[in-house]
Amino acid sequence: MINNLSASYLNFAIELLDKVCRENYYHDREIMQGIEGEKEHARAVLSWVEKLSKNPSIALKISSLFHDIDRVVTSGVGGGFKGDRNSKEYLEHKKAHAKRSANYICRRLLENGVDSAMIDRVGFLISHHDDTGIEVERLNDSELDVLVTADSLAFFDTMAPKLYEAEGELRLRDKVKFMVEKMPKPARKIMASIRLDNYVFDRIKKEVLEELK
């Protein structure tokens, strides 16, 4: 049981992530980047959160680890969208994915005695991490801005390679556009300043940033 707001929350969350991934390892082949790829992305988002925020809250750190947990526990639904990523259907798919991720981790946190205020905060952040850029801006929440930015920055190292291999450049470009568009505009300057090692990814990133100016 978790009884305080100390760093033990984060240790618990890391252990819980490992446990959930073990429980759902039979989904490994159904997930484009596999269970280990999902864990890598979660950890990369946490790493970016810690770089982007001087003193990130425990709720924000937990949210970074579990924002995409839906792809692990509901693999056939949470990922693998095959339609048009510029469509209304894709936006609805992403919102539903975020809600399922939030609902799942909030239930697990409740089962382990985590404080209700913490659970509510985690639920809010995860529920909105795949909102559109306009929606994120309207919510005007600094921690949500950090989570969205960290997710988008981590995408290039942890998700883009497998997506590029599986679906090709045009599909990757549509995904990059979604990831950049949801970022707060000031955060796009951070992305613009980063040179990606992969030439194709770096070119696509630059093209999308220019398009969304």
N, CA, C and O of each residue as an XYZ file, in Angstrom:
852
protein
N       0.839     -1.197      0.000
C       0.000      0.000      0.000
C       0.873      1.247      0.000
O       1.944      1.274      0.607
N       0.401      2.270     -0.686
C       1.143      3.523     -0.757
C       0.483      4.522      0.180
O      -0.713      4.785      0.055
N       1.240      5.083      1.117
C       0.638      5.920      2.139
C       1.127      7.362      2.152
O       0.674      8.139      2.993
N       2.009      7.746      1.281
C       2.487      9.118      1.290
C       2.804      9.569     -0.114
O       2.666      8.801     -1.067
N       3.235     10.834     -0.250
C       3.495     11.430     -1.551
C       4.991     11.497     -1.847
O       5.431     12.348     -2.620
N       5.755     10.628     -1.252
C       7.200     10.619     -1.438
C       7.580      9.941     -2.749
O       6.717      9.537     -3.529
N       8.878      9.824     -2.976
C       9.375      9.177     -4.190
C       8.991      7.711     -4.256
O       9.130      7.083     -5.306
N       8.509      7.153     -3.149
C       8.075      5.756     -3.184
C       6.948      5.555     -4.182
O       6.772      4.457     -4.711
N       6.172      6.622     -4.447
C       5.144      6.537     -5.475
C       5.753      6.166     -6.819
O       5.233      5.303     -7.525
N       6.858      6.822     -7.171
C       7.482      6.563     -8.463
C       8.054      5.155     -8.516
O       7.904      4.461     -9.522
N       8.710      4.725     -7.438
C       9.241      3.357     -7.397
C       8.116      2.352     -7.563
O       8.244      1.366     -8.289
N       7.017      2.615     -6.883
C       5.840      1.750     -7.016
C       5.348      1.731     -8.459
O       5.024      0.668     -8.990
N       5.289      2.909     -9.102
C       4.790      3.003    -10.473
C       5.683      2.237    -11.440
O       5.187      1.561    -12.341
N       6.984      2.336    -11.259
C       7.921      1.611    -12.127
C       7.726      0.104    -11.961
O       7.718     -0.642    -12.939
N       7.572     -0.327    -10.723
C       7.334     -1.754    -10.470
C       5.990     -2.193    -11.046
O       5.866     -3.297    -11.577
N       4.986     -1.323    -10.939
C       3.664     -1.656    -11.479
C       3.713     -1.760    -12.995
O       3.081     -2.644    -13.574
N       4.452     -0.872    -13.645
C       4.589     -0.946    -15.097
C       5.192     -2.290    -15.500
O       4.703     -2.943    -16.422
N       6.238     -2.694    -14.818
C       6.855     -3.990    -15.111
C       5.861     -5.129    -14.897
O       5.805     -6.073    -15.685
N       5.078     -5.030    -13.821
C       4.097     -6.080    -13.513
C       3.016     -6.157    -14.580
O       2.669     -7.247    -15.036
N       2.483     -5.010    -14.979
C       1.433     -4.985    -16.005
C       1.958     -5.551    -17.320
O       1.249     -6.277    -18.016
N       3.194     -5.217    -17.656
C       3.781     -5.728    -18.893
C       3.972     -7.242    -18.821
O       3.758     -7.940    -19.812
N       4.372     -7.751    -17.660
C       4.503     -9.199    -17.500
C       3.141     -9.877    -17.621
O       3.016    -10.917    -18.267
N       2.132     -9.290    -17.006
C       0.781     -9.860    -17.047
C       0.241     -9.936    -18.466
O      -0.575    -10.802    -18.783
N       0.694     -9.032    -19.312
C       0.150     -8.944    -20.675
C       1.162     -9.323    -21.745
O       1.022     -8.935    -22.905
N       2.179    -10.078    -21.356
C       3.240    -10.374    -22.322
C       2.735    -11.217    -23.495
O       3.351    -11.231    -24.561
N       1.632    -11.908    -23.303
C       1.056    -12.685    -24.404
C       0.576    -11.789    -25.544
O       0.288    -12.277    -26.636
N       0.489    -10.485    -25.295
C       0.127     -9.539    -26.353
C       1.339     -9.086    -27.171
O       1.199     -8.312    -28.118
N       2.507     -9.561    -26.809
C       3.743     -9.020    -27.377
C       3.722     -8.960    -28.905
O       4.085     -7.938    -29.487
N       3.307    -10.032    -29.549
C       3.336    -10.076    -31.018
C       2.239     -9.240    -31.658
O       2.276     -8.986    -32.862
N       1.271     -8.814    -30.871
C       0.176     -7.997    -31.397
C       0.532     -6.509    -31.403
O      -0.188     -5.696    -31.983
N       1.636     -6.159    -30.760
C       2.035     -4.764    -30.605
C       3.191     -4.466    -31.554
O       4.181     -5.198    -31.568
N       3.080     -3.409    -32.341
C       4.066     -3.114    -33.376
C       5.486     -3.098    -32.835
O       6.382     -3.690    -33.437
N       5.706     -2.430    -31.710
C       7.041     -2.339    -31.141
C       7.256     -3.316    -29.984
O       8.294     -3.280    -29.323
N       6.280     -4.182    -29.742
C       6.395     -5.185    -28.699
C       6.281     -4.592    -27.303
O       6.298     -3.373    -27.128
N       6.165     -5.462    -26.321
C       6.051     -5.027    -24.929
C       7.281     -4.229    -24.508
O       7.160     -3.182    -23.871
N       8.473     -4.727    -24.869
C       9.692     -4.018    -24.472
C       9.766     -2.641    -25.129
O      10.270     -1.692    -24.529
N       9.274     -2.533    -26.343
C       9.238     -1.246    -27.013
C       8.315     -0.257    -26.316
O       8.614      0.934    -26.230
N       7.186     -0.767    -25.818
C       6.265      0.095    -25.075
C       6.905      0.582    -23.775
O       6.770      1.748    -23.403
N       7.605     -0.329    -23.087
C       8.292      0.070    -21.852
C       9.387      1.091    -22.150
O       9.585      2.042    -21.395
N      10.088      0.886    -23.249
C      11.137      1.833    -23.630
C      10.554      3.217    -23.883
O      11.119      4.224    -23.458
N       9.419      3.259    -24.580
C       8.785      4.547    -24.853
C       8.334      5.214    -23.548
O       8.539      6.414    -23.362
N       7.728      4.449    -22.658
C       7.271      5.007    -21.381
C       8.439      5.611    -20.606
O       8.329      6.708    -20.057
N       9.537      4.900    -20.565
C      10.714      5.397    -19.832
C      11.315      6.618    -20.514
O      11.815      7.526    -19.849
N      11.264      6.636    -21.843
C      11.793      7.787    -22.578
C      10.947      9.027    -22.321
O      11.479     10.131    -22.201
N       9.639      8.850    -22.237
C       8.761      9.981    -21.942
C       9.056     10.501    -20.534
O       9.120     11.712    -20.325
N       9.234      9.603    -19.577
C       9.604     10.021    -18.225
C      10.918     10.798    -18.242
O      11.044     11.826    -17.576
N      11.879     10.315    -18.989
C      13.174     10.995    -19.081
C      13.016     12.410    -19.633
O      13.633     13.347    -19.127
N      12.193     12.565    -20.667
C      11.960     13.889    -21.232
C      11.211     14.791    -20.251
O      11.494     15.986    -20.163
N      10.263     14.223    -19.521
C       9.547     15.006    -18.504
C      10.539     15.582    -17.501
O      10.436     16.746    -17.114
N      11.494     14.768    -17.086
C      12.472     15.217    -16.099
C      13.426     16.263    -16.676
O      13.974     17.083    -15.939
N      13.621     16.232    -17.986
C      14.462     17.241    -18.631
C      13.707     18.558    -18.837
O      14.283     19.641    -18.732
N      12.434     18.447    -19.124
C      11.637     19.624    -19.477
C      11.107     20.387    -18.268
O      10.807     21.577    -18.366
N      10.991     19.710    -17.134
C      10.416     20.314    -15.939
C      11.435     20.278    -14.799
O      12.030     19.235    -14.528
N      11.631     21.400    -14.144
C      12.616     21.476    -13.063
C      12.237     20.598    -11.875
O      13.102     19.993    -11.242
N      10.970     20.534    -11.583
C      10.514     19.746    -10.433
C       9.178     19.085    -10.750
O       8.148     19.464    -10.193
N       9.193     18.091    -11.650
C       7.926     17.463    -12.057
C       7.250     16.760    -10.888
O       7.903     16.129    -10.057
N       5.952     16.882    -10.845
C       5.189     16.231     -9.777
C       5.197     14.719     -9.966
O       5.464     14.212    -11.055
N       4.899     14.017     -8.884
C       4.804     12.561     -8.972
C       3.674     12.157     -9.919
O       3.793     11.176    -10.653
N       2.582     12.915     -9.899
C       1.465     12.613    -10.802
C       1.895     12.700    -12.251
O       1.502     11.866    -13.066
N       2.689     13.690    -12.580
C       3.174     13.843    -13.949
C       4.104     12.697    -14.321
O       4.043     12.186    -15.439
N       4.962     12.290    -13.394
C       5.875     11.180    -13.672
C       5.112      9.873    -13.881
O       5.418      9.107    -14.795
N       4.125      9.627    -13.033
C       3.313      8.412    -13.199
C       2.565      8.453    -14.530
O       2.471      7.445    -15.231
N       2.040      9.620    -14.868
C       1.320      9.759    -16.134
C       2.220      9.466    -17.321
O       1.774      8.880    -18.308
N       3.469      9.864    -17.238
C       4.392      9.612    -18.345
C       4.622      8.118    -18.542
O       4.790      7.659    -19.672
N       4.632      7.366    -17.459
C       4.862      5.923    -17.551
C       3.655      5.162    -18.081
O       3.813      4.110    -18.702
N       2.459      5.674    -17.846
C       1.248      4.909    -18.170
C       0.357      5.559    -19.220
O      -0.766      5.102    -19.434
N       0.827      6.614    -19.880
C      -0.042      7.330    -20.814
C      -0.496      6.456    -21.977
O      -1.565      6.689    -22.540
N       0.297      5.458    -22.344
C      -0.059      4.578    -23.465
C      -0.310      3.143    -23.021
O      -0.215      2.228    -23.839
N      -0.626      2.925    -21.757
C      -0.760      1.560    -21.259
C      -1.875      0.796    -21.971
O      -1.875     -0.435    -21.979
N      -2.806      1.505    -22.557
C      -3.877      0.874    -23.335
C      -3.320     -0.031    -24.417
O      -3.900     -1.079    -24.700
N      -2.197      0.355    -25.034
C      -1.636     -0.466    -26.110
C      -1.113     -1.800    -25.579
O      -1.014     -2.770    -26.330
N      -0.781     -1.851    -24.301
C      -0.308     -3.089    -23.684
C      -1.473     -3.968    -23.258
O      -1.475     -5.170    -23.525
N      -2.461     -3.380    -22.599
C      -3.548     -4.173    -22.009
C      -4.708     -4.406    -22.965
O      -5.491     -5.334    -22.767
N      -4.833     -3.571    -24.007
C      -5.900     -3.727    -24.999
C      -5.274     -3.616    -26.383
O      -5.671     -2.775    -27.188
N      -4.301     -4.464    -26.648
C      -3.438     -4.309    -27.820
C      -4.193     -4.273    -29.144
O      -3.817     -3.529    -30.049
N      -5.241     -5.060    -29.266
C      -5.965     -5.105    -30.531
C      -6.789     -3.871    -30.813
O      -7.238     -3.672    -31.942
N      -6.998     -3.032    -29.799
C      -7.819     -1.844    -29.924
C      -6.986     -0.571    -29.794
O      -7.189      0.395    -30.528
N      -6.049     -0.586    -28.852
C      -5.305      0.615    -28.515
C      -4.329      1.097    -29.563
O      -4.029      2.289    -29.625
N      -3.826      0.196    -30.386
C      -2.855      0.587    -31.409
C      -3.232      0.047    -32.764
O      -4.297     -0.545    -32.935
N      -2.355      0.252    -33.730
C      -2.544     -0.343    -35.039
C      -3.623      0.289    -35.892
O      -4.259     -0.405    -36.685
N      -3.848      1.601    -35.751
C      -4.862      2.270    -36.574
C      -4.429      2.227    -38.043
O      -3.320      2.636    -38.386
N      -5.312      1.729    -38.894
C      -4.966      1.549    -40.308
C      -5.592      2.594    -41.232
O      -5.286      2.640    -42.424
N      -6.461      3.424    -40.679
C      -7.141      4.411    -41.520
C      -6.328      5.678    -41.723
O      -5.116      5.702    -41.512
N      -7.021      6.729    -42.136
C      -6.417      8.020    -42.438
C      -6.091      8.760    -41.140
O      -6.991      9.062    -40.356
N      -4.813      9.052    -40.910
C      -4.418      9.735    -39.680
C      -4.742     11.229    -39.712
O      -4.502     11.932    -38.731
N      -5.276     11.711    -40.810
C      -5.734     13.095    -40.888
C      -7.245     13.205    -40.694
O      -7.823     14.279    -40.860
N      -7.866     12.105    -40.348
C      -9.326     12.055    -40.298
C      -9.880     12.274    -38.893
O      -9.165     12.185    -37.895
N     -11.174     12.563    -38.852
C     -11.899     12.679    -37.586
C     -11.866     11.346    -36.840
O     -11.789     11.314    -35.612
N     -11.924     10.251    -37.590
C     -11.919      8.917    -36.984
C     -10.626      8.678    -36.209
O     -10.639      8.043    -35.155
N      -9.513      9.186    -36.730
C      -8.241      9.000    -36.038
C      -8.226      9.785    -34.731
O      -7.767      9.279    -33.707
N      -8.720     11.006    -34.761
C      -8.779     11.805    -33.539
C      -9.652     11.127    -32.492
O      -9.316     11.125    -31.308
N     -10.767     10.553    -32.920
C     -11.647      9.833    -31.998
C     -10.952      8.592    -31.452
O     -11.089      8.263    -30.273
N     -10.202      7.901    -32.315
C      -9.433      6.723    -31.907
C      -8.430      7.097    -30.822
O      -8.300      6.384    -29.827
N      -7.724      8.205    -31.004
C      -6.702      8.626    -30.046
C      -7.328      9.060    -28.718
O      -6.779      8.772    -27.655
N      -8.450      9.738    -28.769
C      -9.119     10.141    -27.538
C      -9.600      8.918    -26.752
O      -9.476      8.868    -25.528
N     -10.147      7.938    -27.468
C     -10.618      6.729    -26.801
C      -9.445      5.963    -26.190
O      -9.550      5.418    -25.091
N      -8.336      5.931    -26.911
C      -7.114      5.290    -26.412
C      -6.651      5.957    -25.112
O      -6.314      5.274    -24.145
N      -6.638      7.277    -25.095
C      -6.206      8.017    -23.900
C      -7.137      7.737    -22.727
O      -6.676      7.555    -21.600
N      -8.435      7.702    -22.980
C      -9.402      7.434    -21.917
C      -9.226      6.028    -21.353
O      -9.292      5.831    -20.140
N      -9.001      5.049    -22.233
C      -8.807      3.680    -21.741
C      -7.532      3.582    -20.911
O      -7.510      2.912    -19.879
N      -6.481      4.243    -21.358
C      -5.235      4.243    -20.579
C      -5.477      4.836    -19.197
O      -5.047      4.277    -18.188
N      -6.173      5.979    -19.159
C      -6.460      6.643    -17.882
C      -7.310      5.761    -16.984
O      -7.012      5.608    -15.800
N      -8.359      5.185    -17.534
C      -9.262      4.359    -16.727
C      -8.537      3.150    -16.152
O      -8.746      2.778    -14.997
N      -7.690      2.548    -16.965
C      -6.981      1.352    -16.507
C      -6.039      1.673    -15.353
O      -6.096      1.024    -14.309
N      -5.175      2.669    -15.532
C      -4.182      2.943    -14.492
C      -4.832      3.535    -13.250
O      -4.367      3.289    -12.137
N      -5.896      4.310    -13.418
C      -6.583      4.843    -12.237
C      -7.166      3.719    -11.393
O      -7.129      3.772    -10.163
N      -7.698      2.712    -12.054
C      -8.230      1.556    -11.317
C      -7.118      0.828    -10.571
O      -7.292      0.439     -9.416
N      -5.977      0.643    -11.230
C      -4.865     -0.054    -10.577
C      -4.304      0.758     -9.410
O      -3.932      0.196     -8.380
N      -4.244      2.059     -9.570
C      -3.770      2.912     -8.475
C      -4.735      2.862     -7.292
O      -4.308      2.815     -6.138
N      -6.038      2.873     -7.585
C      -7.044      2.798     -6.530
C      -6.927      1.477     -5.766
O      -7.022      1.451     -4.539
N      -6.721      0.393     -6.496
C      -6.562     -0.922     -5.868
C      -5.387     -0.965     -4.901
O      -5.375     -1.753     -3.955
N      -4.398     -0.107     -5.150
C      -3.200     -0.103     -4.319
C      -3.183      1.030     -3.291
O      -2.139      1.339     -2.716
N      -4.326      1.636     -3.068
C      -4.459      2.599     -2.000
C      -3.860      3.962     -2.257
O      -3.593      4.704     -1.312
N      -3.640      4.310     -3.516
C      -3.087      5.621     -3.834
C      -4.122      6.700     -3.540
O      -5.321      6.498     -3.735
N      -3.649      7.834     -3.074
C      -4.497      8.968     -2.722
C      -5.413      9.366     -3.880
O      -4.982      9.402     -5.033
N      -6.682      9.667     -3.568
C      -7.670      9.959     -4.611
C      -7.310     11.207     -5.417
O      -7.565     11.259     -6.620
N      -6.723     12.204     -4.770
C      -6.335     13.419     -5.493
C      -5.254     13.106     -6.519
O      -5.260     13.643     -7.626
N      -4.332     12.236     -6.141
C      -3.283     11.814     -7.067
C      -3.894     11.076     -8.253
O      -3.524     11.315     -9.402
N      -4.826     10.183     -7.964
C      -5.479      9.407     -9.028
C      -6.216     10.336     -9.985
O      -6.125     10.173    -11.202
N      -6.933     11.295     -9.452
C      -7.671     12.244    -10.298
C      -6.719     13.016    -11.207
O      -7.013     13.236    -12.382
N      -5.589     13.421    -10.661
C      -4.624     14.195    -11.448
C      -4.015     13.340    -12.556
O      -3.885     13.796    -13.692
N      -3.647     12.125    -12.234
C      -3.109     11.209    -13.244
C      -4.153     10.959    -14.328
O      -3.839     10.957    -15.519
N      -5.393     10.748    -13.904
C      -6.464     10.509    -14.868
C      -6.654     11.674    -15.811
O      -6.849     11.477    -17.010
N      -6.601     12.886    -15.288
C      -6.756     14.078    -16.127
C      -5.623     14.170    -17.150
O      -5.875     14.353    -18.341
N      -4.399     14.047    -16.696
C      -3.249     14.209    -17.598
C      -3.258     13.173    -18.714
O      -3.056     13.510    -19.881
N      -3.489     11.919    -18.361
C      -3.468     10.865    -19.376
C      -4.663     11.002    -20.321
O      -4.529     10.798    -21.528
N      -5.813     11.343    -19.780
C      -7.018     11.466    -20.615
C      -6.857     12.497    -21.724
O      -7.477     12.378    -22.781
N      -6.023     13.511    -21.485
C      -5.902     14.609    -22.449
C      -4.576     14.626    -23.212
O      -4.300     15.570    -23.951
N      -3.753     13.585    -23.036
C      -2.420     13.650    -23.653
C      -2.452     13.510    -25.181
O      -1.479     13.847    -25.855
N      -3.558     13.019    -25.719
C      -3.699     12.917    -27.174
C      -4.778     13.849    -27.713
O      -5.324     13.609    -28.791
N      -5.085     14.901    -26.975
C      -5.983     15.938    -27.490
C      -5.302     16.684    -28.636
O      -4.089     16.581    -28.818
N      -6.076     17.423    -29.392
C      -5.491     18.248    -30.442
C      -4.746     19.424    -29.811
O      -4.929     19.727    -28.632
N      -3.918     20.071    -30.598
C      -3.170     21.216    -30.097
C      -4.064     22.317    -29.576
O      -3.766     22.929    -28.550
N      -5.164     22.576    -30.275
C      -6.104     23.621    -29.854
C      -6.716     23.263    -28.508
O      -6.862     24.122    -27.638
N      -7.073     22.000    -28.340
C      -7.675     21.559    -27.075
C      -6.675     21.631    -25.929
O      -7.022     22.046    -24.823
N      -5.443     21.231    -26.188
C      -4.402     21.314    -25.156
C      -4.182     22.764    -24.748
O      -4.047     23.071    -23.564
N      -4.147     23.645    -25.729
C      -3.946     25.068    -25.445
C      -5.083     25.626    -24.591
O      -4.838     26.403    -23.667
N      -6.312     25.240    -24.889
C      -7.465     25.731    -24.140
C      -7.451     25.266    -22.688
O      -7.898     25.991    -21.799
N      -6.941     24.066    -22.446
C      -6.894     23.547    -21.087
C      -5.896     24.322    -20.224
O      -6.047     24.407    -19.006
N      -4.874     24.886    -20.877
C      -3.933     25.791    -20.207
C      -3.377     25.159    -18.925
O      -3.429     25.759    -17.852
N      -2.853     23.954    -19.054
C      -2.302     23.218    -17.912
C      -0.822     22.958    -18.178
O      -0.483     22.243    -19.122
N       0.048     23.516    -17.376
C       1.484     23.436    -17.648
C       2.012     22.002    -17.620
O       2.906     21.652    -18.390
N       1.461     21.178    -16.735
C       1.925     19.784    -16.675
C       1.462     18.999    -17.897
O       2.200     18.157    -18.409
N       0.257     19.265    -18.361
C      -0.204     18.612    -19.584
C       0.679     19.027    -20.752
O       1.022     18.198    -21.595
N       1.049     20.295    -20.810
C       1.956     20.769    -21.866
C       3.256     19.972    -21.846
O       3.758     19.573    -22.897
N       3.797     19.739    -20.659
C       5.056     18.984    -20.534
C       4.861     17.536    -20.987
O       5.695     16.997    -21.714
N       3.766     16.905    -20.560
C       3.515     15.510    -20.937
C       3.378     15.357    -22.443
O       3.967     14.451    -23.031
N       2.608     16.235    -23.069
C       2.406     16.183    -24.512
C       3.735     16.386    -25.245
O       4.037     15.679    -26.207
N       4.512     17.345    -24.786
C       5.806     17.615    -25.414
C       6.757     16.444    -25.255
O       7.427     16.053    -26.211
N       6.822     15.879    -24.057
C       7.706     14.742    -23.802
C       7.314     13.538    -24.653
O       8.182     12.842    -25.179
N       6.030     13.292    -24.789
C       5.537     12.187    -25.611
C       5.963     12.366    -27.058
O       6.412     11.415    -27.697
N       5.826     13.575    -27.578
C       6.174     13.844    -28.976
C       7.675     13.743    -29.212
O       8.100     13.213    -30.239
N       8.480     14.237    -28.287
C       9.928     14.169    -28.441
C      10.427     12.728    -28.341
O      11.320     12.325    -29.085
N       9.851     11.957    -27.424
C      10.256     10.559    -27.255
C       9.841      9.699    -28.435
O      10.449      8.659    -28.686
N       8.828     10.115    -29.154
C       8.322      9.340    -30.296
C       9.421      9.034    -31.315
O       9.496      7.921    -31.835
N      10.261     10.012    -31.596
C      11.233      9.839    -32.676
C      12.249      8.737    -32.385
O      12.654      8.012    -33.294
N      12.661      8.606    -31.133
C      13.650      7.588    -30.796
C      13.039      6.213    -30.567
O      13.663      5.196    -30.869
N      11.828      6.181    -30.037
C      11.294      4.904    -29.572
C      10.187      4.311    -30.434
O       9.989      3.096    -30.423
N       9.469      5.131    -31.172
C       8.333      4.636    -31.942
C       8.531      4.760    -33.451
O       8.135      3.877    -34.211
N       9.141      5.851    -33.873
C       9.275      6.127    -35.301
C       9.985      5.029    -36.087
O       9.530      4.688    -37.179
N      11.083      4.457    -35.578
C      11.776      3.434    -36.373
C      10.893      2.252    -36.753
O      10.895      1.819    -37.905
N      10.140      1.730    -35.793
C       9.270      0.587    -36.078
C       8.117      0.982    -37.002
O       7.736      0.218    -37.888
N       7.571      2.170    -36.793
C       6.476      2.635    -37.638
C       6.952      2.821    -39.077
O       6.254      2.451    -40.021
N       8.120      3.387    -39.235
C       8.707      3.592    -40.566
C       8.927      2.251    -41.257
O       8.626      2.096    -42.441
N       9.449      1.294    -40.517
C       9.698     -0.041    -41.072
C       8.400     -0.733    -41.471
O       8.345     -1.399    -42.505
N       7.363     -0.582    -40.665
C       6.107     -1.295    -40.893
C       5.202     -0.613    -41.913
O       4.491     -1.292    -42.654
N       5.217      0.742    -41.966
C       4.214      1.441    -42.751
C       4.770      2.395    -43.800
O       4.024      2.853    -44.665
N       6.056      2.702    -43.745
C       6.640      3.553    -44.777
C       6.606      5.032    -44.439
O       6.064      5.447    -43.414
N       7.208      5.825    -45.342
C       7.428      7.242    -45.070
C       6.145      8.062    -45.019
O       6.006      8.915    -44.142
N       5.210      7.835    -45.925
C       4.007      8.660    -45.955
C       3.162      8.492    -44.696
O       2.638      9.463    -44.150
N       3.040      7.248    -44.246
C       2.280      6.995    -43.022
C       3.007      7.574    -41.815
O       2.376      8.107    -40.902
N       4.330      7.469    -41.811
C       5.107      8.060    -40.728
C       4.913      9.564    -40.694
O       4.780     10.153    -39.621
N       4.897     10.189    -41.861
C       4.746     11.638    -41.909
C       3.416     12.086    -41.301
O       3.365     13.086    -40.586
N       2.349     11.351    -41.582
C       1.052     11.688    -41.008
C       1.074     11.568    -39.484
O       0.460     12.371    -38.781
N       1.783     10.562    -38.984
C       1.896     10.388    -37.538
C       2.715     11.525    -36.924
O       2.356     12.056    -35.873
N       3.808     11.893    -37.578
C       4.632     12.998    -37.088
C       3.813     14.289    -37.042
O       3.921     15.070    -36.097
N       3.002     14.499    -38.060
C       2.160     15.696    -38.090
C       1.225     15.721    -36.894
O       1.044     16.770    -36.276
N       0.633     14.592    -36.559
C      -0.247     14.528    -35.395
C       0.530     14.827    -34.119
O       0.064     15.585    -33.268
N       1.725     14.228    -33.984
C       2.514     14.402    -32.770
C       2.985     15.848    -32.601
O       3.015     16.362    -31.483
N       3.349     16.501    -33.697
C       3.816     17.891    -33.623
C       2.645     18.839    -33.403
O       2.744     19.788    -32.624
N       1.536     18.580    -34.092
C       0.385     19.487    -34.018
C      -0.165     19.579    -32.601
O      -0.653     20.635    -32.199
N      -0.093     18.489    -31.838
C      -0.660     18.527    -30.487
C       0.268     19.218    -29.490
O      -0.155     19.523    -28.374
N       1.521     19.471    -29.867
C       2.463     20.148    -28.975
C       2.125     21.626    -28.830
O       1.696     22.258    -29.795
N       2.311     22.182    -27.638
C       2.181     23.634    -27.495
C       3.168     24.330    -28.434
O       4.291     23.861    -28.618
N       2.753     25.434    -29.018
C       3.594     26.099    -30.014
C       4.986     26.458    -29.503
O       5.957     26.278    -30.238
N       5.126     26.962    -28.262
C       6.483     27.257    -27.781
C       7.385     26.014    -27.736
O       8.595     26.109    -27.939
N       6.776     24.842    -27.466
C       7.562     23.614    -27.370
C       8.073     23.148    -28.733
O       9.047     22.398    -28.816
N       7.414     23.593    -29.790
C       7.879     23.202    -31.121
C       9.272     23.755    -31.408
O      10.005     23.210    -32.232
N       9.631     24.840    -30.723
C      10.974     25.386    -30.885
C      12.025     24.412    -30.361
O      13.129     24.319    -30.898
N      11.666     23.692    -29.308
C      12.576     22.672    -28.776
C      12.786     21.588    -29.814
O      13.915     21.171    -30.072
N      11.689     21.134    -30.409
C      11.794     20.100    -31.428
C      12.598     20.590    -32.626
O      13.395     19.840    -33.189
N      12.390     21.847    -33.016
C      13.117     22.397    -34.159
C      14.615     22.451    -33.889
O      15.419     22.340    -34.814
N      14.989     22.621    -32.626
C      16.409     22.748    -32.281
C      17.136     21.413    -32.210
O      18.365     21.374    -32.154
N      16.384     20.326    -32.214
C      16.984     18.996    -32.088
C      17.240     18.409    -33.464
O      16.339     18.339    -34.300
N      18.469     17.991    -33.691
C      18.809     17.341    -34.959
C      18.739     15.834    -34.760
O      19.464     15.267    -33.942
N      17.859     15.196    -35.517
C      17.679     13.752    -35.407
C      18.757     13.022    -36.203
O      19.132     13.450    -37.295
N      19.242     11.933    -35.654
C      20.293     11.162    -36.330
C      19.809     10.553    -37.642
O      20.564     10.456    -38.609
N      18.546     10.147    -37.661
C      17.981      9.563    -38.873
C      17.630     10.683    -39.854
O      16.805     11.543    -39.544
N      18.245     10.678    -41.018
C      18.057     11.757    -41.992
C      16.604     11.885    -42.421
O      16.086     12.997    -42.525
N      15.939     10.758    -42.673
C      14.543     10.792    -43.116
C      13.654     11.405    -42.038
O      12.804     12.245    -42.333
N      13.850     10.986    -40.795
C      13.036     11.512    -39.696
C      13.276     13.005    -39.521
O      12.340     13.770    -39.289
N      14.533     13.415    -39.633
C      14.868     14.825    -39.447
C      14.236     15.673    -40.550
O      13.731     16.765    -40.291
N      14.268     15.163    -41.775
C      13.662     15.892    -42.889
C      12.145     16.009    -42.705
O      11.574     17.084    -42.889
N      11.507     14.912    -42.344
C      10.062     14.930    -42.137
C       9.697     15.907    -41.024
O       8.747     16.681    -41.147
N      10.462     15.859    -39.938
C      10.215     16.766    -38.808
C      10.274     18.221    -39.262
O       9.401     19.019    -38.920
N      11.293     18.560    -40.024
C      11.452     19.940    -40.501
C      10.306     20.339    -41.418
O       9.790     21.452    -41.319
N       9.904     19.442    -42.308
C       8.810     19.735    -43.239
C       7.499     19.971    -42.488
O       6.750     20.895    -42.806
N       7.228     19.125    -41.487
C       5.994     19.257    -40.733
C       5.997     20.544    -39.900
O       4.987     21.245    -39.836
N       7.111     20.847    -39.274
C       7.206     22.088    -38.504
C       6.965     23.309    -39.389
O       6.289     24.255    -38.984
N       7.518     23.281    -40.589
C       7.323     24.385    -41.511
C       5.860     24.478    -41.939
O       5.305     25.572    -42.035
N       5.251     23.348    -42.192
C       3.848     23.311    -42.617
C       2.921     23.854    -41.543
O       1.915     24.487    -41.863
N       3.238     23.619    -40.278
C       2.357     24.007    -39.177
C       2.648     25.388    -38.611
O       2.067     25.772    -37.595
N       3.533     26.136    -39.246
C       3.827     27.488    -38.771
C       2.588     28.383    -38.880
O       2.644     29.560    -38.526
